[in-house]
Amino acid sequence: MPGRTDTHFHVFGPEARYPYRTELTYAPPAATPAAYMALAERLGIDRAVIVQASVYGSDNSRQLDAMREIAGVETRAVVVVDPDVSDEELDELHHKGARGVRFIATRPGSLPLAQLERIASRIRRWGWHVALMLDGRSIVALEDRLQKLPCPFVIDHLADPDAQKGTEQPAFQALLRLLRSGNCWTKISAPYHMNTAAPAYDELEPLVEALLAEAPDRLLWATDWPHAATHGPTPDATDLLSALYSWCDETVLTKIMVRNPAALYGFG
């Protein structure tokens, strides 16, 4: 599938050159540009979005440097900025490939959510989006604010629903309502945070079916490599990819993996 796009991965280290900026809530694994290139070749990834990790705060240098180091894959970035970031800094980040600003409600090292509307208004000029890492409680609490944002927004990892609780749980219903707005996108990624087991992730299938019925043009796929905040064995990125291929026909897969990310991140 030409143009297959991974919309969420990170690069870490070496720490001596790229020191961690915040109190750590997880131990970042070794994750080099070369290792990601090997994964991209194995999975047939042509385009990828590198996402600023919480451990680096608003110092985006590790991710921006990685964009230059990763060969054979067209890249974009989602960054974290300071509340007083200047237009000149945003211009420079855009020139380097940034297309969104990240808020992380579940960990330190991000912009405070009090800045959400102000940052969203500012980045409209560049055609950027807001990316949000939320959990079930925070997506419900923020739903009204998100509905009113003046720019597109992306919910990382479906807001980490408990797949065992099905489609009627309040957090998942909030996600569906946000998708109906036409301004929301979400990433089918990181199923190991959703109380569902590899390799088949069977409990996730009903949720994906509901998403496909509601907003197939607003769904994205991501590896979440290198699976930084997981416990137990390291997940295999091919498992979710195989599951998606079993749940979706080729037309839908092309939307999720090629057309939708091209529209959001400006690929192609």
C-alpha positions, 0 to 999 in steps of 0.5 A: 500500500503506497503511502502507508502512514504511521501517525505516532512514534517517538525517538529517545536518546542518547540522554547525554545529548538529549537530556530529559526535561521533566520528572520521569513517569516511565523509563524511556527505552532506547529508540534510535532513528536507525531502529525506526527506519528498520521498523518502517521498512519491515511494515512498509511505512512510507510516511510517519509523524514523530510526536514529542514525548513528555520527557523532553518538555518543550525541547523538541530538538530530539524529534526534529533532529530525528526527522533529518536522520530518518531516510526513506520516510517522509516525516512530519512532527507534533511538538510541544511549545511554551505558552509564550512561543513567538510567531517566529518560532512557530514559523521555524517549526512549520518550516521544519515539518511541525503540523501540530501542538501536543497537550498531555493531560495524563503526564507532566511535561506538557502545556497546561490545558488552561492554554488550550483555546489560546494555542488553538487560536494561534496555530490556525494561521499555519493550518495546524491541529491540536493533539491531545493525550487524554484518558476516559475522565479527561475526555468527558470533562473536556468534551464541551471545550473541545467541541468549540476549538477553532482548529482541528484536534486529534485524540491520541489512542482513542483516549485509552478506553477500556475495551472490555466495557464496550461501546457504551462507556461514557468516554467512548461515547464522548469520542463518538460525539466529538468525531461527529463534529467533523473537527476531530480525528483519532488514532487507532493505536496503543491497544495494550493500554485498553485492557485487550490482549495481543495478538488479536485484540479481539475486544477492540473490534466492536469499538473499531466497528463503531468508529468506522460506522461514525467517521471513517474519514477521521481515523488514523493508524499508528505504531506508538513505537517504541511503546514507551509506557508499557508493562510486560513484554514489548508489544509487536507493532505488526499485531495491531496492523494484522488486526486492522487488516482483518477488520477493514476492507481495502478501501477503508484501510486506504483511508485510514493509512493513506488518505486521512493522514495525507489530509491532516498532515499535508503529505503528498 
